[in-house]
Amino acid sequence: MFTDEETTYLRSQPLARLATLNEDNQPDVVPLSFEYDGTSFWVGGVGTQVLQTRKFRNITAGRRKVSLVIDDLVSFDPFIARAIRVYGVADDPVERVGLVGPGIYCRITPTEAWAWNMAGEPAVESWYEPRRIVWRNP
């Protein structure tokens, strides 16, 4: 459901921020590499120690609602920012070959997203108007 321009942007960015919920429902945010396969997002890494990370512990404990932000700041002067914010549901980790090689990864299925300024235009008079995307059957 992302446009071609949004998909190109997602595939051009090396870093995202992933928010999960801990046992006290406190959001926990971590920067990480990610992969977008055209349908889902994948996060994870090499080695079984990835299962001990807070993000994986939160997901495997059943707190599966997550948020991702993929963004960049093109320029301060003029101010140019681009971003995609994603709400989604994370699955249990699986072994697969991913962005950083064979490892353990969680698939995140998007449910809702907002994208703004994929064209990289300066913010002149106001903030960027986001495009909202909703998946019908996540």
C-alpha positions in Angstrom: 0.0 0.0 0.0 3.0 2.3 0.0 3.5 4.3 -3.2 6.5 3.6 -5.4 8.1 6.8 -4.1 7.5 5.7 -0.4 8.9 2.2 -1.1 12.0 3.7 -2.8 12.5 5.9 0.3 12.1 3.0 2.7 14.6 0.9 0.8 17.1 3.9 0.7 17.2 4.4 4.5 19.6 2.3 6.6 18.2 3.1 10.0 14.8 3.0 11.8 13.6 3.6 15.3 11.5 0.7 16.8 9.2 1.2 19.8 8.0 -1.7 21.8 6.2 -1.9 25.1 7.9 -3.3 28.3 6.1 -5.2 31.1 5.0 -1.9 32.7 3.7 -0.6 29.3 6.5 1.9 29.1 7.5 2.5 25.5 11.1 1.5 24.7 12.7 2.9 21.6 15.8 1.6 19.9 17.6 2.6 16.7 18.2 -0.4 14.4 18.7 -1.6 10.8 15.6 -2.9 9.1 14.5 -4.5 5.9 11.3 -3.8 3.9 10.3 -6.6 1.6 7.5 -4.9 -0.1 4.9 -6.2 2.3 6.4 -6.4 5.8 9.3 -5.0 7.8 11.9 -7.2 9.3 14.1 -6.5 12.3 16.7 -8.7 14.0 20.2 -9.8 13.8 22.9 -12.5 13.8 23.3 -14.9 16.7 21.0 -16.2 19.4 21.9 -13.3 21.7 19.4 -11.2 19.7 16.7 -13.1 21.5 17.9 -11.5 24.8 17.4 -7.9 23.5 14.7 -5.8 25.1 12.8 -5.5 21.8 12.6 -9.3 21.3 11.7 -9.9 25.0 8.9 -7.4 24.7 7.5 -9.0 21.5 7.8 -12.6 22.7 6.1 -11.7 25.9 3.0 -10.9 23.8 3.2 -7.2 23.6 3.1 -7.3 19.8 2.0 -3.7 18.9 5.0 -1.8 17.7 5.9 1.5 16.0 8.6 2.2 13.5 9.9 5.6 12.4 12.1 5.9 9.3 13.2 9.5 8.8 15.9 11.8 7.6 16.8 15.4 7.8 17.8 16.5 4.3 18.7 20.1 5.3 18.4 22.6 8.1 18.5 25.7 5.9 16.1 25.4 4.2 14.4 23.0 6.6 13.7 19.7 4.7 12.6 16.6 6.6 11.1 13.3 5.3 9.6 10.5 7.3 7.4 7.4 7.4 5.8 6.4 10.7 4.4 2.8 10.9 2.1 1.1 13.4 2.2 -2.6 13.2 2.1 -6.0 14.8 5.2 -8.1 15.4 5.4 -11.8 15.0 7.6 -14.2 17.0 11.2 -14.4 15.9 12.1 -16.8 13.1 15.4 -17.9 11.5 15.9 -16.4 8.1 18.5 -14.7 5.9 18.0 -11.0 6.3 19.7 -7.7 5.8 22.7 -8.5 8.0 22.9 -12.2 7.0 21.5 -15.4 8.4 20.0 -14.8 11.8 16.9 -14.3 13.9 14.3 -11.8 12.8 10.8 -10.6 13.7 8.4 -9.7 11.0 6.3 -6.6 11.5 3.1 -6.4 9.6 2.0 -2.8 9.1 -1.6 -1.8 10.1 -1.4 2.0 9.6 1.2 4.4 8.4 1.8 8.1 7.7 4.3 9.4 5.1 5.3 12.9 4.5 7.5 14.9 2.1 8.9 12.1 0.0 9.6 14.7 -2.6 12.0 16.5 -0.2 10.4 19.9 -0.4 11.3 22.7 2.0 8.9 23.5 4.8 8.0 27.1 3.9 4.7 28.2 5.5 3.7 25.2 7.6 4.6 21.6 8.5 4.2 18.8 5.9 0.8 17.3 5.3 1.1 13.5 6.0 -0.5 10.9 3.7 -2.3 8.3 5.9 -2.2 4.6 4.8 -4.5 2.0 6.4 -4.2 -1.8 5.7 -7.6 -3.5 5.7 -6.5 -7.0 6.6 -3.2 -6.8 8.5 
